[in-house]
Amino acid sequence: WYFVGASEIHDWSWVAQLSQSARVATDIRYCYLTALHWSMTQFTPASMEVVPQNSAERGFTIGVILLSLLCASSFVSSITASMTHLRRLNQEQHRQQELARKYITDHKVSIELGNRLISFVRQHRRRRKTRVHEVDINAFKDMPESLKVDLHVQVYMPSLMQHPLFVRHNRLGDARELGMVCHTAMSEKALLLGHELFATGQVATEMVFVTDGNASYRCDTKDGWFHHQASVDDMLFEAALWVQCYHMGSFCPAPMCELFLLDAVKFGKVMSICSMSSVYRSYAKLFVDYFAKQEAMDGMCNTSEERLNALRGMAAQAFATTDFSGEASEDRAASFRRAAMRFRSNTVAVKSQMFTWFSA
């Protein structure tokens, strides 16, 4: 605006008008501040004594007004949308609190437990996952199955490769069978402060891979409290894959963690039809024998180097003592297709003996 007024295109300008009225035209600072004041009035409901004095200034003013109209409307609409969204969030929070209070009253929950429930509901909205999960993206629900398989393999396979048994299977067997495990048996879960993965006494149904954050596993044993601090790349509760066991404690984030879960039942279905099922049966027997010689809680956490060395030894022994040469000589592609067909047609529910396929 000052450049337009100070140019010599026209004989009369707002700068000349200001000089005549205020007698400070030679003060460049005052002229610049006046131009800044004028520009601010174009974006706000304000006015000042400076007005266009020629056609160039009038055209420039019209352009600035149109620009300010677009910018101001966009700014106001964004603020309105943000306030509406915030209001909806608060309304939903208040609605959840009211429903929680009504539930507590209707079911005659004790005052102490009711206060804990209300406190949890109030704090729940402040907790957010650190990662975006597949289930959060609605478009992924319509993804082609082949694309889902490729996605799950790239997401879950690195965690699966932490276990020596799966490393050997990937190197000596058909990697697509492990891809089927990633696609059908693995999932992701976020644990936030105040949440639990399981409670004491529940059947262990999942092997856990910690991918981010920290978590704490605590249980009360006859020898006192057992405590294990889990961190990134830890493998926990492998025993759930091979034997039917129960959790004797609780698994809580500290303060949050991201997990990959390997479902034992779905894993058993996939492995029962894979080309190396006999190897997995042998490993299961070795693991059960090893697990029986350990303390109950030691079988839940595969984190120490000593434990990993024991797993490597059992994996090597399972592959060394199992004859799958006939399976290896088959056409792998045809074998995998037959296994996939059997898997899709297998709709038999798993009863209380979840892992009978590991029996001799």
BAMARDO-512237 format. One record per residue (C-alpha): x, z, y; residue number from 1. Coordinates in steps of 0.001 Angstrom, whole numbers, plus 500000, padded with zeros to 6 digits. Last residue first. Layout:
<rec east="X" up="Z" north="Y" seq="NUM"/>
...
//
This chain:
<rec east="501500" up="518792" north="412357" seq="360"/>
<rec east="499556" up="520090" north="415312" seq="359"/>
<rec east="500178" up="518629" north="418757" seq="358"/>
<rec east="496902" up="516680" north="418691" seq="357"/>
<rec east="495104" up="520012" north="418499" seq="356"/>
<rec east="495779" up="520584" north="422194" seq="355"/>
<rec east="492504" up="521764" north="423619" seq="354"/>
<rec east="491401" up="524041" north="420829" seq="353"/>
<rec east="488391" up="525279" north="422792" seq="352"/>
<rec east="486768" up="521892" north="422631" seq="351"/>
<rec east="487898" up="518614" north="424175" seq="350"/>
<rec east="484990" up="516242" north="424687" seq="349"/>
<rec east="485149" up="512934" north="422865" seq="348"/>
<rec east="484979" up="510033" north="425316" seq="347"/>
<rec east="487921" up="508034" north="423964" seq="346"/>
<rec east="486991" up="504421" north="424658" seq="345"/>
<rec east="489157" up="504173" north="427773" seq="344"/>
<rec east="492115" up="505786" north="426000" seq="343"/>
<rec east="491749" up="503547" north="422951" seq="342"/>
<rec east="491802" up="500479" north="425181" seq="341"/>
<rec east="494866" up="501779" north="427052" seq="340"/>
<rec east="496678" up="502446" north="423786" seq="339"/>
<rec east="495886" up="498936" north="422528" seq="338"/>
<rec east="497250" up="497462" north="425769" seq="337"/>
<rec east="500375" up="499601" north="425524" seq="336"/>
<rec east="501052" up="498506" north="421962" seq="335"/>
<rec east="500581" up="494853" north="422909" seq="334"/>
<rec east="503053" up="495202" north="425792" seq="333"/>
<rec east="505544" up="497113" north="423691" seq="332"/>
<rec east="505682" up="494583" north="420856" seq="331"/>
<rec east="506716" up="496816" north="418034" seq="330"/>
<rec east="510345" up="497643" north="417230" seq="329"/>
<rec east="510204" up="500933" north="419119" seq="328"/>
<rec east="507277" up="502165" north="417073" seq="327"/>
<rec east="509154" up="501554" north="413883" seq="326"/>
<rec east="512191" up="503273" north="415321" seq="325"/>
<rec east="510104" up="506344" north="416162" seq="324"/>
<rec east="511874" up="508739" north="413850" seq="323"/>
<rec east="511952" up="512168" north="415453" seq="322"/>
<rec east="514962" up="514484" north="415057" seq="321"/>
<rec east="517072" up="513063" north="417897" seq="320"/>
<rec east="514221" up="512626" north="420381" seq="319"/>
<rec east="512988" up="516173" north="419887" seq="318"/>
<rec east="516541" up="517538" north="419906" seq="317"/>
<rec east="517340" up="515867" north="423236" seq="316"/>
<rec east="514147" up="517217" north="424790" seq="315"/>
<rec east="514850" up="520701" north="423424" seq="314"/>
<rec east="518390" up="520652" north="424833" seq="313"/>
<rec east="517263" up="519406" north="428219" seq="312"/>
<rec east="514592" up="522106" north="428336" seq="311"/>
<rec east="517195" up="524786" north="427553" seq="310"/>
<rec east="519458" up="523405" north="430280" seq="309"/>
<rec east="516531" up="523572" north="432702" seq="308"/>
<rec east="515942" up="527231" north="431794" seq="307"/>
<rec east="519593" up="528113" north="432358" seq="306"/>
<rec east="519572" up="526244" north="435667" seq="305"/>
<rec east="516678" up="528401" north="436819" seq="304"/>
<rec east="513358" up="526891" north="437879" seq="303"/>
<rec east="511108" up="526351" north="434886" seq="302"/>
<rec east="508638" up="529197" north="435553" seq="301"/>
<rec east="505775" up="530182" north="433236" seq="300"/>
<rec east="507705" up="530912" north="430080" seq="299"/>
<rec east="509608" up="533686" north="431782" seq="298"/>
<rec east="506372" up="535569" north="432390" seq="297"/>
<rec east="505721" up="536216" north="428723" seq="296"/>
<rec east="509300" up="537264" north="428021" seq="295"/>
<rec east="510997" up="534753" north="425827" seq="294"/>
<rec east="511225" up="534329" north="422052" seq="293"/>
<rec east="507700" up="532940" north="421722" seq="292"/>
<rec east="508419" up="530342" north="424438" seq="291"/>
<rec east="511332" up="528922" north="422458" seq="290"/>
<rec east="509231" up="528523" north="419325" seq="289"/>
<rec east="506393" up="527043" north="421404" seq="288"/>
<rec east="508853" up="524724" north="423170" seq="287"/>
<rec east="510299" up="523485" north="419887" seq="286"/>
<rec east="506825" up="522866" north="418489" seq="285"/>
<rec east="505790" up="521015" north="421650" seq="284"/>
<rec east="508980" up="518945" north="421569" seq="283"/>
<rec east="508222" up="517784" north="418052" seq="282"/>
<rec east="504656" up="516886" north="418973" seq="281"/>
<rec east="505935" up="515070" north="422059" seq="280"/>
<rec east="508296" up="513017" north="419936" seq="279"/>
<rec east="505467" up="512150" north="417530" seq="278"/>
<rec east="503357" up="510959" north="420474" seq="277"/>
<rec east="506048" up="508473" north="421386" seq="276"/>
<rec east="504037" up="505232" north="421391" seq="275"/>
<rec east="501242" up="506802" north="423424" seq="274"/>
<rec east="497824" up="507609" north="422006" seq="273"/>
<rec east="498024" up="511412" north="421830" seq="272"/>
<rec east="500104" up="511441" north="425008" seq="271"/>
<rec east="497240" up="510166" north="427150" seq="270"/>
<rec east="494674" up="512606" north="425765" seq="269"/>
<rec east="497093" up="515540" north="426026" seq="268"/>
<rec east="497842" up="514731" north="429662" seq="267"/>
<rec east="494136" up="514668" north="430423" seq="266"/>
<rec east="493726" up="518126" north="428883" seq="265"/>
<rec east="496867" up="519590" north="430478" seq="264"/>
<rec east="496174" up="518420" north="434042" seq="263"/>
<rec east="499444" up="517846" north="435892" seq="262"/>
<rec east="499123" up="519241" north="439419" seq="261"/>
<rec east="501215" up="518157" north="442413" seq="260"/>
<rec east="501411" up="520901" north="445012" seq="259"/>
<rec east="501734" up="521355" north="448768" seq="258"/>
<rec east="502463" up="524835" north="450107" seq="257"/>
<rec east="501364" up="527295" north="452745" seq="256"/>
<rec east="502217" up="530824" north="453973" seq="255"/>
<rec east="503611" up="531837" north="451525" seq="254"/>
<rec east="501060" up="530206" north="449255" seq="253"/>
<rec east="499388" up="532207" north="446465" seq="252"/>
<rec east="499613" up="532125" north="442654" seq="251"/>
<rec east="497928" up="535053" north="440933" seq="250"/>
<rec east="498718" up="537034" north="437802" seq="249"/>
<rec east="498341" up="537160" north="434032" seq="248"/>
<rec east="497386" up="533525" north="433635" seq="247"/>
<rec east="496122" up="532715" north="430187" seq="246"/>
<rec east="497543" up="530622" north="427384" seq="245"/>
<rec east="496576" up="527732" north="425141" seq="244"/>
<rec east="499805" up="526068" north="424124" seq="243"/>
<rec east="501675" up="522846" north="424887" seq="242"/>
<rec east="500705" up="521623" north="428362" seq="241"/>
<rec east="499848" up="525070" north="429775" seq="240"/>
<rec east="503353" up="526252" north="428832" seq="239"/>
<rec east="504683" up="524105" north="431667" seq="238"/>
<rec east="503457" up="526788" north="434075" seq="237"/>
<rec east="505799" up="525990" north="436973" seq="236"/>
<rec east="508196" up="523264" north="438043" seq="235"/>
<rec east="510074" up="523929" north="441301" seq="234"/>
<rec east="511052" up="520951" north="443462" seq="233"/>
<rec east="510283" up="522780" north="446761" seq="232"/>
<rec east="509978" up="526555" north="446530" seq="231"/>
<rec east="508485" up="529177" north="444225" seq="230"/>
<rec east="509133" up="532891" north="444743" seq="229"/>
<rec east="508618" up="534719" north="441451" seq="228"/>
<rec east="507430" up="538307" north="441189" seq="227"/>
<rec east="506817" up="540436" north="438112" seq="226"/>
<rec east="505476" up="543885" north="438931" seq="225"/>
<rec east="506169" up="546652" north="436464" seq="224"/>
<rec east="507341" up="546786" north="432862" seq="223"/>
<rec east="503794" up="546811" north="431475" seq="222"/>
<rec east="503074" up="543755" north="433566" seq="221"/>
<rec east="501355" up="543264" north="436928" seq="220"/>
<rec east="501491" up="539702" north="438172" seq="219"/>
<rec east="502840" up="537849" north="441159" seq="218"/>
<rec east="503537" up="534141" north="441762" seq="217"/>
<rec east="504474" up="533373" north="445375" seq="216"/>
<rec east="504423" up="530023" north="447118" seq="215"/>
<rec east="506655" up="528027" north="449409" seq="214"/>
<rec east="506381" up="524797" north="451360" seq="213"/>
<rec east="506475" up="521258" north="450036" seq="212"/>
<rec east="506467" up="519433" north="446695" seq="211"/>
<rec east="505865" up="522312" north="444249" seq="210"/>
<rec east="505117" up="520863" north="440799" seq="209"/>
<rec east="502473" up="522719" north="438764" seq="208"/>
<rec east="501441" up="522338" north="435126" seq="207"/>
<rec east="497719" up="522700" north="434745" seq="206"/>
<rec east="495127" up="524277" north="432437" seq="205"/>
<rec east="496201" up="527925" north="432243" seq="204"/>
<rec east="493031" up="529793" north="431227" seq="203"/>
<rec east="491959" up="532284" north="433885" seq="202"/>
<rec east="492662" up="535990" north="433370" seq="201"/>
<rec east="494202" up="536667" north="436777" seq="200"/>
<rec east="493089" up="534174" north="439408" seq="199"/>
<rec east="494060" up="530589" north="440070" seq="198"/>
<rec east="495485" up="528374" north="442813" seq="197"/>
<rec east="494779" up="531046" north="445397" seq="196"/>
<rec east="493899" up="530658" north="449082" seq="195"/>
<rec east="494540" up="533136" north="451910" seq="194"/>
<rec east="497119" up="530981" north="453656" seq="193"/>
<rec east="496687" up="527369" north="452658" seq="192"/>
<rec east="497221" up="525700" north="449291" seq="191"/>
<rec east="497206" up="521919" north="449403" seq="190"/>
<rec east="496446" up="519943" north="446259" seq="189"/>
<rec east="497608" up="516714" north="444695" seq="188"/>
<rec east="496528" up="515124" north="441417" seq="187"/>
<rec east="498033" up="514067" north="438103" seq="186"/>
<rec east="496365" up="513244" north="434775" seq="185"/>
<rec east="494958" up="509714" north="435042" seq="184"/>
<rec east="497307" up="507681" north="437201" seq="183"/>
<rec east="500522" up="509660" north="436787" seq="182"/>
<rec east="499984" up="509956" north="433026" seq="181"/>
<rec east="499237" up="506222" north="432805" seq="180"/>
<rec east="502496" up="505572" north="434658" seq="179"/>
<rec east="504222" up="507711" north="432042" seq="178"/>
<rec east="502894" up="505254" north="429480" seq="177"/>
<rec east="504085" up="502403" north="431675" seq="176"/>
<rec east="507637" up="503716" north="431345" seq="175"/>
<rec east="507718" up="502581" north="427710" seq="174"/>
<rec east="510374" up="504459" north="425800" seq="173"/>
<rec east="514084" up="505246" north="425928" seq="172"/>
<rec east="514742" up="505749" north="429654" seq="171"/>
<rec east="511286" up="506816" north="430819" seq="170"/>
<rec east="510796" up="508987" north="427742" seq="169"/>
<rec east="514195" up="510582" north="428319" seq="168"/>
<rec east="513334" up="511406" north="431933" seq="167"/>
<rec east="509925" up="512678" north="430840" seq="166"/>
<rec east="511522" up="515220" north="428528" seq="165"/>
<rec east="514145" up="516245" north="431099" seq="164"/>
<rec east="511501" up="517281" north="433687" seq="163"/>
<rec east="512282" up="516403" north="437303" seq="162"/>
<rec east="511114" up="512855" north="436562" seq="161"/>
<rec east="507479" up="513964" north="436899" seq="160"/>
<rec east="508097" up="514802" north="440554" seq="159"/>
<rec east="509526" up="511332" north="441229" seq="158"/>
<rec east="506629" up="509744" north="439246" seq="157"/>
<rec east="503817" up="511227" north="441357" seq="156"/>
<rec east="503676" up="509103" north="444522" seq="155"/>
<rec east="505167" up="505825" north="443293" seq="154"/>
<rec east="503213" up="505908" north="440037" seq="153"/>
<rec east="500010" up="506948" north="441810" seq="152"/>
<rec east="500207" up="504012" north="444221" seq="151"/>
<rec east="500921" up="501457" north="441499" seq="150"/>
<rec east="497976" up="502761" north="439441" seq="149"/>
<rec east="495694" up="502750" north="442499" seq="148"/>
<rec east="496610" up="499114" north="443202" seq="147"/>
<rec east="495705" up="498168" north="439638" seq="146"/>
<rec east="492384" up="499988" north="439979" seq="145"/>
<rec east="491403" up="498058" north="443093" seq="144"/>
<rec east="490881" up="500321" north="446153" seq="143"/>
<rec east="487317" up="501251" north="447040" seq="142"/>
<rec east="488044" up="504992" north="447193" seq="141"/>
<rec east="491182" up="504276" north="449220" seq="140"/>
<rec east="489025" up="503326" north="452226" seq="139"/>
<rec east="487699" up="506888" north="452416" seq="138"/>
<rec east="491127" up="508336" north="453145" seq="137"/>
<rec east="491043" up="512141" north="452779" seq="136"/>
<rec east="490931" up="511879" north="448964" seq="135"/>
<rec east="494435" up="510387" north="448985" seq="134"/>
<rec east="495860" up="513393" north="450744" seq="133"/>
<rec east="497250" up="513646" north="454278" seq="132"/>
<rec east="499932" up="516274" north="454528" seq="131"/>
<rec east="500343" up="519473" north="456530" seq="130"/>
<rec east="496894" up="520758" north="455614" seq="129"/>
<rec east="495104" up="522661" north="458317" seq="128"/>
<rec east="494117" up="526260" north="458777" seq="127"/>
<rec east="492471" up="527259" north="462031" seq="126"/>
<rec east="489014" up="526472" north="460688" seq="125"/>
<rec east="489362" up="528999" north="457867" seq="124"/>
<rec east="490095" up="531948" north="460123" seq="123"/>
<rec east="486494" up="532734" north="460955" seq="122"/>
<rec east="485309" up="532117" north="457387" seq="121"/>
<rec east="488007" up="534431" north="455982" seq="120"/>
<rec east="487065" up="537209" north="458387" seq="119"/>
<rec east="483409" up="536841" north="457421" seq="118"/>
<rec east="484295" up="537133" north="453731" seq="117"/>
<rec east="486503" up="540181" north="454279" seq="116"/>
<rec east="483777" up="541849" north="456318" seq="115"/>
<rec east="481266" up="541165" north="453542" seq="114"/>
<rec east="483613" up="542628" north="450933" seq="113"/>
<rec east="483787" up="545912" north="452859" seq="112"/>
<rec east="480091" up="545962" north="453723" seq="111"/>
<rec east="478987" up="545401" north="450131" seq="110"/>
<rec east="477119" up="542202" north="449277" seq="109"/>
<rec east="473336" up="542532" north="449243" seq="108"/>
<rec east="472739" up="538970" north="448032" seq="107"/>
<rec east="470437" up="538019" north="450917" seq="106"/>
<rec east="472568" up="539854" north="453483" seq="105"/>
<rec east="475874" up="538332" north="452387" seq="104"/>
<rec east="474300" up="534874" north="452184" seq="103"/>
<rec east="472753" up="535260" north="455636" seq="102"/>
<rec east="476107" up="536351" north="457080" seq="101"/>
<rec east="477840" up="533365" north="455462" seq="100"/>
<rec east="475150" up="530997" north="456748" seq="99"/>
<rec east="475602" up="532382" north="460255" seq="98"/>
<rec east="479382" up="531995" north="460033" seq="97"/>
<rec east="479030" up="528442" north="458772" seq="96"/>
<rec east="476672" up="527595" north="461624" seq="95"/>
<rec east="479069" up="529117" north="464159" seq="94"/>
<rec east="481898" up="526975" north="462804" seq="93"/>
<rec east="479710" up="523873" north="462798" seq="92"/>
<rec east="478681" up="524526" north="466400" seq="91"/>
<rec east="482307" up="525051" north="467397" seq="90"/>
<rec east="483331" up="521788" north="465802" seq="89"/>
<rec east="480421" up="519983" north="467444" seq="88"/>
<rec east="481375" up="521369" north="470851" seq="87"/>
<rec east="484982" up="520269" north="470372" seq="86"/>
<rec east="483829" up="516746" north="469505" seq="85"/>
<rec east="481546" up="516639" north="472543" seq="84"/>
<rec east="484354" up="517922" north="474780" seq="83"/>
<rec east="486731" up="515288" north="473462" seq="82"/>
<rec east="484159" up="512513" north="473898" seq="81"/>
<rec east="483438" up="513608" north="477468" seq="80"/>
<rec east="487141" up="513745" north="478319" seq="79"/>
<rec east="487619" up="510267" north="476860" seq="78"/>
<rec east="484612" up="508964" north="478797" seq="77"/>
<rec east="485909" up="510447" north="482060" seq="76"/>
<rec east="489331" up="508880" north="481614" seq="75"/>
<rec east="487937" up="505458" north="480725" seq="74"/>
<rec east="485527" up="505551" north="483680" seq="73"/>
<rec east="488332" up="506612" north="486031" seq="72"/>
<rec east="490713" up="503918" north="484813" seq="71"/>
<rec east="488159" up="501110" north="485040" seq="70"/>
<rec east="486868" up="502141" north="488468" seq="69"/>
<rec east="490406" up="502762" north="489703" seq="68"/>
<rec east="491340" up="499188" north="488813" seq="67"/>
<rec east="488296" up="497807" north="490643" seq="66"/>
<rec east="489079" up="499964" north="493686" seq="65"/>
<rec east="492741" up="498879" north="493639" seq="64"/>
<rec east="491740" up="495208" north="493602" seq="63"/>
<rec east="489319" up="495688" north="496501" seq="62"/>
<rec east="492006" up="497489" north="498517" seq="61"/>
<rec east="494513" up="494670" north="497962" seq="60"/>
<rec east="491934" up="492155" north="499163" seq="59"/>
<rec east="491260" up="494210" north="502328" seq="58"/>
<rec east="494974" up="494693" north="502952" seq="57"/>
<rec east="495598" up="490971" north="502731" seq="56"/>
<rec east="492535" up="490185" north="504869" seq="55"/>
<rec east="493569" up="492457" north="507753" seq="54"/>
<rec east="493134" up="496032" north="509070" seq="53"/>
<rec east="492347" up="497925" north="505836" seq="52"/>
<rec east="491405" up="501578" north="506427" seq="51"/>
<rec east="493421" up="504770" north="507068" seq="50"/>
<rec east="491295" up="507671" north="508378" seq="49"/>
<rec east="490775" up="509318" north="504999" seq="48"/>
<rec east="488210" up="509645" north="502193" seq="47"/>
<rec east="487679" up="511432" north="498875" seq="46"/>
<rec east="485740" up="510858" north="495644" seq="45"/>
<rec east="488920" up="510274" north="493592" seq="44"/>
<rec east="490810" up="507221" north="492377" seq="43"/>
<rec east="490916" up="505356" north="495716" seq="42"/>
<rec east="491604" up="508621" north="497570" seq="41"/>
<rec east="494848" up="509019" north="495667" seq="40"/>
<rec east="496129" up="505669" north="496923" seq="39"/>
<rec east="495395" up="506645" north="500558" seq="38"/>
<rec east="497271" up="509955" north="500238" seq="37"/>
<rec east="500277" up="508146" north="498767" seq="36"/>
<rec east="500200" up="505655" north="501653" seq="35"/>
<rec east="500009" up="508556" north="504127" seq="34"/>
<rec east="502934" up="510221" north="502393" seq="33"/>
<rec east="504940" up="507014" north="502761" seq="32"/>
<rec east="504038" up="506652" north="506445" seq="31"/>
<rec east="504970" up="510269" north="507146" seq="30"/>
<rec east="508296" up="509866" north="505382" seq="29"/>
<rec east="509083" up="506635" north="507224" seq="28"/>
<rec east="508789" up="508326" north="510642" seq="27"/>
<rec east="508972" up="505359" north="513115" seq="26"/>
<rec east="505236" up="504975" north="512899" seq="25"/>
<rec east="504679" up="508504" north="514219" seq="24"/>
<rec east="502496" up="507834" north="517282" seq="23"/>
<rec east="499325" up="509031" north="515550" seq="22"/>
<rec east="496839" up="506491" north="516862" seq="21"/>
<rec east="499105" up="503571" north="517748" seq="20"/>
<rec east="501486" up="504065" north="514860" seq="19"/>
<rec east="498616" up="504481" north="512431" seq="18"/>
<rec east="497079" up="501184" north="513611" seq="17"/>
<rec east="500437" up="499472" north="513284" seq="16"/>
<rec east="500824" up="500815" north="509735" seq="15"/>
<rec east="497246" up="499812" north="508952" seq="14"/>
<rec east="498066" up="496276" north="509885" seq="13"/>
<rec east="497947" up="493881" north="512885" seq="12"/>
<rec east="500176" up="490855" north="513356" seq="11"/>
<rec east="499714" up="489620" north="509815" seq="10"/>
<rec east="502264" up="488457" north="507261" seq="9"/>
<rec east="504889" up="490812" north="508697" seq="8"/>
<rec east="504895" up="493228" north="505748" seq="7"/>
<rec east="504675" up="496945" north="506539" seq="6"/>
<rec east="501006" up="497309" north="505556" seq="5"/>
<rec east="501404" up="495536" north="502218" seq="4"/>
<rec east="504596" up="497483" north="501440" seq="3"/>
<rec east="502864" up="500743" north="502396" seq="2"/>
<rec east="500000" up="500000" north="500000" seq="1"/>
//
